[in-house]
Structures are given as C-alpha cells and as structure tokens.
Amino acid sequence: MRIGIIGCGNIAHQIKKWGFNISAVYDIYPERCQDMNGNICNDINELIEESDFIIEAASPQAVKDYAMDIIAAEKSMIIMSIGGLVDREFRERLFSLARDRGVNIYLPSGAIGGIDIIKTARIAGLHRVTLKTTKNAKTLGYEVSEKTLVFRGMASEAIRKFPKSVNVAVLLSIVSDMDIDVEIYADPTARENIHEIIVEGEFGKATIRVVNKPSPDNPRTSYLAALSPIYLLRSIEDVIHMGV
Ligand SMILES: NC(=O)c1ccc[n+]([C@@H]2O[C@H](COP(=O)([O-])OP(=O)(O)OC[C@H]3O[C@@H](n4cnc5c(N)ncnc54)[C@H](O)[C@@H]3O)[C@@H](O)[C@H]2O)c1
C-alpha cells in the first residue's frame, strides 16, 4: 500500500519514526518534508495520484480543501484534523461520497479514550456526554493565578471560542451524534493536557480520564494523539480487531 501524507509536522514524523513506508508527502512548506521518506509532491493532485491511502496530518483547512478530492479519487484516508469536520453539512456530504465510492474514512481516537464505549452505548441510547478539558492557561490565552473554569457550554459554542482546541470536542460530538457538554479549565501550572469524558446512557455510566504527556519531539502535540494513527495503520493491516 502506497501511503501518502499531507502535512510534514509532528504527526507525520512520528509515522516515519515508527517504521511505516511512506511513498509521497505534501506540505505547503515543502522544506518541512526534507527529512521524510517518499516523493515530495508539488501539489495535492500529485500526492493523490502517487498514494493508495492518504493521511491528513495538516490542518482543519486542509480537510476542507482536499478531503472531497481524495475520496472522489477513491482513496481511503485518515483524518487527524477532526476540527475540519465541524460543519455537519460538509461532513455528511463527505461521508456519503465515501459510501458511494466504497472507500474508508478513519477518525482516530487521537488524544482521548472511550470512543469504543460511546459507539457501543449509542446502540441502546446515550443520555449525556460531557468533556472536561484542562490545559495550560497560556496555551488557552488566559493569565490566571490558579486553575479556573473559563468555559461551560455546548461543544458547538466551545468550538467557536477555542478554534485551536476543537479536535476532541468535534470527535466526541460526531461519535455521540449530539451536541455534547463541555467544560474548559485554564491551569497556570499544567504541563499536560487532561481530558475527562463522562458518558451516561442506558448502559450505565463511564468516566475516562486521560492525562496526556506531550510528544517527545514536539510539546504542542499530545503523545497519545501522535501515536493513534500508528495504531490505526497497524490495525488496518491486521486481521484481528480488538476493542472496536
Ligand atoms: N485528533 C486529535 O486528537 C489530534 C491531536 C493532535 C493533533 N491533531 C491535528 O492533527 C494535525 C497535525 O498535527 P501536528 O501536531 O502534526 O501539526 P504540526 O503543526 O506539527 O504539522 C502540520 C504541518 O501541516 C502543514 N500544513 C498546514 N496546512 C496545510 C495545508 N493546507 N496543506 C498542506 N500542508 C499543510 C504545516 O506546514 C505543518 O508542516 C493538526 O491539525 C492538529 O490539530 C489532532
């Protein structure tokens, strides 16, 4: 399988580091691809042509700009910038095109856990999904002296107020098929991004708390998030599928 990657940042470099053979790469700043494997493409069309399977690891805008063309070309893809799927109408058109063309779109768990519980619990009915996120205050743009609740509301509003921290909230909203409750805490001393997910439904209640260390090579990306496409790529190649 020829793997193509859009965006030669931290996640792309992790994929290279864990031994995947990459055929083609594309970045709006091509110099960032110099130490990657594979042909450095001049544009997205060249990348699509030279890949059988594409990993988007660039930006929400990249999802909006390229995902339709990738799926129309009948190439399966992983989307890391889940924030690019925030618009329900766009998302449904993209998913529907993938079903028509018989190709797969993978949305990895990224920096959180519990997606398996939400998907399973949805069968009998979900009552409520809550996301409580704690991040370093400066990263969120706040000057506070102690851990402070800076947002409480629905995911749709949180996404507008914190456009750089949307991936987890959008993924949970898509998987739950509801506008989830979100609380965001700014902590002046936090070194880790903490996500607590509370799922309530006919099945009972689950609480998942993930304390994310930053990636060894890039403090802006949670290590678990950078590892999640690696697991996904391995599982695609495997015949035994656990916990899905
Ligand atoms: N799903 C999750 O939980 C999760 C977690 C972490 C990161 N992410 C997302 O994954 C994406 C990649 O993360 P990263 O840490 O590797 O980022 P990064 O900033 O290290 O790298 C992104 C690279 O993509 C390139 N790029 C940006 N827009 C582009 C475009 N339109 N076309 C081509 N190249 C483009 C940039 O030049 C950069 O080199 C980000 O959007 C990030 O928000 C998702």
The ligand as an ORCA input file, in Angstrom:
! r2SCAN-3c Opt
* xyz 0 1
  N      -7.381     14.178     16.576
  C      -6.596     14.591     17.564
  O      -6.778     14.288     18.744
  C      -5.423     15.447     17.229
  C      -4.361     15.587     18.137
  C      -3.252     16.324     17.773
  C      -3.227     16.982     16.550
  N      -4.296     16.890     15.725
  C      -4.325     17.626     14.457
  O      -3.507     16.997     13.502
  C      -2.942     17.984     12.636
  C      -1.424     17.770     12.549
  O      -0.861     17.857     13.853
  P       0.716     18.061     14.048
  O       0.960     18.102     15.505
  O       1.468     17.108     13.189
  O       0.865     19.549     13.461
  P       2.198     20.320     13.004
  O       1.900     21.763     13.160
  O       3.407     19.746     13.668
  O       2.298     19.977     11.433
  C       1.334     20.363     10.489
  C       2.020     20.505      9.129
  O       0.984     20.637      8.142
  C       1.339     21.668      7.214
  N       0.096     22.210      6.651
  C      -0.802     23.029      7.260
  N      -1.826     23.301      6.433
  C      -1.571     22.638      5.265
  C      -2.266     22.521      4.044
  N      -3.430     23.156      3.821
  N      -1.724     21.757      3.063
  C      -0.536     21.109      3.266
  N       0.178     21.199      4.407
  C      -0.337     21.951      5.407
  C       2.151     22.662      8.041
  O       3.001     23.431      7.211
  C       2.915     21.742      9.003
  O       4.188     21.375      8.487
  C      -3.337     19.359     13.218
  O      -4.429     19.899     12.514
  C      -3.743     19.029     14.632
  O      -4.754     19.903     15.134
  C      -5.360     16.123     16.024
*
